Amino acid sequence: MTSAGAVVVPSLGRWGLSAHADLTYRALTLSGPGTTATLARHLGVEVTRIRRAVDELSAAGAVRSSVAGRSRTWHAVPADRVLSVLQGRRSPRVYGDRLRQHVAAVSGLHLDRLPAASVCRLPTRAAARHRIAELVAAERCEHLAVNTEDVISADAAATAAPLDRSMLSRGVRLRMLGLAPLDGSASEPAPPGSEHREATSLPLKLMVFDRRAALFPADPADFEAGAILLTDVDAVAQLTALFYRLWGTARDPYQPEVAAILLSAREQSVVSLLSAGHSEAEIAVRLGLSRRTVVYTLRALMDRLGVDNRFQLALVLGAARAVPLPGVHPPQES
């Protein structure tokens, strides 16, 4: 209790719980026990999200339930007990180890092996936002973003909006990956001119700036802890490849039904040989075509599918099962 008699409710977001779990815990603490239905009405949130929130809270030891007849009522566990449990599970040392293992497992970055000058720790969220604004201002070609939050806060949205508009006004290609709404509701509209896809799960919150720098949170459970900025060429290329692997299997929420990719006999033959590792010259010989015809066939197919290079083409065709997904590498930028 504070001196004014108000209950102090800690933020559970920094411990990895979702925004809806944090909101539900606050409601139970301040307003008393409730069912998922009453919580949904009180908070103005879909009941599906409340059910997921109480599942999160129960797993974290933040709520307990009681049953009367067919009704299950949820009760908040005292905040000091909740924090004691969470702190025991995620001590700074243990969680730091988990973070490094996570990043290495996802992308094989091996941060400890990179040149010190290519790894920069931005110590606070404010510092990260300032550096993001500088990097965005310098972008000229492409901005890639992965958002792992179930709900984008109003503060984060207000910060991102002018940066997005600035990039799009300069002709920067803006591609954003996010999580599909858990309750099946419609997605928030993307900035006009940008490209947006959704996935059921995403491994890492990430930004890639013109394939020259990449940034991700220092602590995925606490964005206030700042970010890691990488400028190592190979590390940025790996994270770019990670983005496009996710992009290739994600869906466009504004096109619920994606038409199958139909290839002509010539296109099928060319891309199949290309995925098997043959060069344009070898493909031309095998199919009895000129090398120029092979190049034209590939270029026309990339234009039709809206991709910029053969790496993206392979991902799109592989995800659509038009051809087997080959072991491709991201293109090198000059």
N, C-alpha and C positions, 0 to 999 in steps of 0.2 A: 504493500500500500504506500502511496505517496503521502506527503503531509496534508494534502487536500482530500485524502480519502479515496482517490481514484486507483483502480487496479492497474498495475503495470503489466502489460502483456508483451512478452518478448517476440521478436520476429523469428519465425521458423524458416523463412526463406533462405537464410544464410547457411542452414544445415541441409539444404538440398530439397526441402519440401516445396511443393508447388504453391502458386499464389492462392489458389482456391483452398488448399489445405490450411494455409496460414489464416485466411479470412474465416474459415469455418471454426478454427480453434479460437480465434478472437471472439466470435459470436457466442460460442459455448461458454467461454470464460466470463464474458461480460453480461450475457443475458440468461445464462443458466442452461440446463439440459434441454435437449430437443430431439425430435426425430428428423430423418433426412427430408421428409416432406415439409415439416415446419421450418427447418433451416432454409430450404430452397425458397419458400415463400418470403421468409424474413429478409434474405439476402438478395432476392431477385435473380437467382442463378438456377440454371437447369438442374433438375434433381439428379440427372446422370453424373454431372460434375460433383455434386455434393457427395454422392455415393463413393466416387473415386477418392474424394478428399478425405472422408472418414476412414476409408481403407488405408490411405497413406498415414493418417494420424494414428490409427490403431497399430500399424506396423512399427511406428516410431515410439509407441508407448505414450502417446499424448492424449489419448481418449480411452474410456472404457464404456461398456454398454450394459444396460439392464433391459430385461424383457418382461412385459406385462401383457398377457394374452398374445395377440399377434403383433403387437407394437414393440419395436426396439427403440429405446431412447439412449442417446449418446451424452456422456458427461466428460467435461474437460478434466484432465489430470492436472494438479497444481504445477505452475510454471517451473518452480525450483526443481521438482522431481524430473520434469521433462528435460530441462537443460542438463541436469546431471547425467541422464541417460545418453543424450546426444553428444555431450562432451566426452563421455567415456568411449563412445563408438568412433568419434572422429577427432582424435587428438591432432594437433598441428603436424606432428612428425608422421603419424600413420597416414593422415590424409594427403600430405605432401608426397609420400611414397606412392600412394594410389594414383595420384594425378600423373606423376612421371611415368608410371607403368601404363596408365591409360593412353597417354599421348604416344608412347613408344609402340604400344600394341596396335593403335589405330593407323599410324602413319610411318612407323619405323624411323622417327626423327633422330632419336638418340641425342637429346639436347646436350648431354655432358660431353659429347665428342665434337660438337660444332665449334668453330672459332668464336672466341669470346665476343669479338666485335660484331658478330652477326646475330647475337641473342641479346635483346634489351628487355629488362624488367621495368614495366611501368607500374609504380607502386600503388596507385589509387585509381578508382574509377574516373575521377576527374582528369587525372593525367592521361589515362587511356583515351578518353573522349577528345581531349585536346590534340593528341597525336593522330587520332583517326581523322579529325577535321583537317589537319595538315596534309595527311596522305591523300584524302579524298580530293582536296583542292588541286593536287598535282596529277591526279589521274587523267588519262587521255583515251584509254581504250576499253577497259573492262573492269567491273567491280563484281566480285563474287561474295555472297554472304550466306551463312548458315545460321539460323536462329533456332535454338533448342528450347525456348520458353513455350509453355502451353499458352500463356497469356502475355502479350507485350504490354508493359505498363504504359500509362499515359505519358509519364516523364520520358521514357525511352523513345516512344513514338514521336513526341514533340522534338526531341533532339535529332532523330534520324530524318524527319521530313524535309527540312531545308537542305540537308546534305544530298538526299536523293534527288530533289528537284535540281540542284546545282549540277549533279553528274549528268542527268538526263538532258538538261539544256545544252551541255557541251557535247552531246552525242556519245557519251560513255555508255556501253552496254551494261545494264544492271540486271544481274540474275540473282534471285533470292530463293533459298530453300527454307521451308518451315515445316512445322508439325501439323498434321491434319487434326482438326477439332475432334476431341474424343467423343463428343455427343452427336457427331454427324451434322452439326449445324453448318451454315454457309460460312465460307472464309471471308475475312476482311478484305475489301478491295485493295489490289496492289496499285502502286503509283502508276499513272498512265505512262506508257512507253517502256515500262520495266517488264521483266519476265519472272514468273513466280511458279514454283512447283512445291508439292507437299509430299511428305513421307510419313510412315507410321512411327519411325524412330530415326534419330540422328545422333551420331557419336560425339560430336564436338561443335561447340559454338565457334564460328570462324569467319574471318574476313580475309580476302585476298585482293591486293591492290595492284592492278596491271601486271600480275604475275611476277612482281618484283619484291613484294613484301607481304607477309601474312601475320595475322594477329588473332590470338585466342585468349580466353580468361586464364589468369594464373590459378584461380580456384573456381571450378564450375559451380560450386554451391554458394559462392559469395563474390558477386561481381564488384563489390566495394574493394576487394583485394587487388584490383588492377588487372594487368594483362601482360602477356609475353608477345613481343614483337620480333619476328624473324626476318632476316634479309639474306640468309644463306640460299644460294641459287638452287641447290639440290633439295633442300628442305621445302622451299616454296613450291618447287615443281611437284613434290610428293603431295603437298596439301592441295594443289590445283588438281592433281589427278584424283585425289580423294573426293573433291567436290564434284568432278564430272562423273565419277562412278555413282555417286548418290543421285546426281541430276539425271543420269540416264535411266534410273529405275524409279524415279519419283513421277507423280502425276500432276497434270495441270488441273487445278480445281475449277477452272472456268470452262473446261472442256470435259464434262463428265464421261463421255464415251470417246475413246481415242480410236480412230479408224486404223485398221490393219495396214501395214506398209506392204504394198504390192510392188514387186520388182519385175521388170521385163526379163526375158530370158538372157539378154546380153548383160543387164545389170547384175542379175543373180550370178552369172558366170564370173564377171569381173570382181565383184566383192568377195565371192567365195575364194577365188585364187589369191586376192589381196590378203584376206584373213589368214590364209595358209602360209603367208610370208613371202609371196612372189613379188618381184619388182614389176613396174609398169612394162618394161621391155620384155620380161619373161611372159607376162600375161598376154601381151600383143602377139608374141610368137605362138603361144599355145592356142590362142583363139583365132589366129589368122587375121588379125586386125593391125592397123597402124598404131604406133605408140600414141599419136595425137588423138585417135579415136578413143583409146582407153582413158586418156587424161580427160577428154571432153565428157565421156560417160560418167566418170567420177565427179567432175565438177557440176554437171547437171543434176546428179543425184543429191549432192550436198546442198545445192541451191533449193531443190524441191523440198528437202527435209529441214531447211533452215539452220544448218550447222556450218561451221567455219573451217573445219579441218578434218582429216581422216580419223583422228583420235575420237572426236565427237561423233563422227559418222559411225564408227565401229560400236560405240556405246549405244547409240540410238537403235541401230539395226539389231545389235545383240539383245537389248532389252525387249525389243518387239519380236524377238525370235525369228527375224527374217534371215539371219545368218548366225552361225556360232559366234559367241563373243571371243575375239582373239586376245592374246596377251599384248595389248597395245601400250604405248607410252605417250604421255602428253607431248604436244608439239613444243619445240624450242623457240622462244621468242628472240628475235635479233635485237 
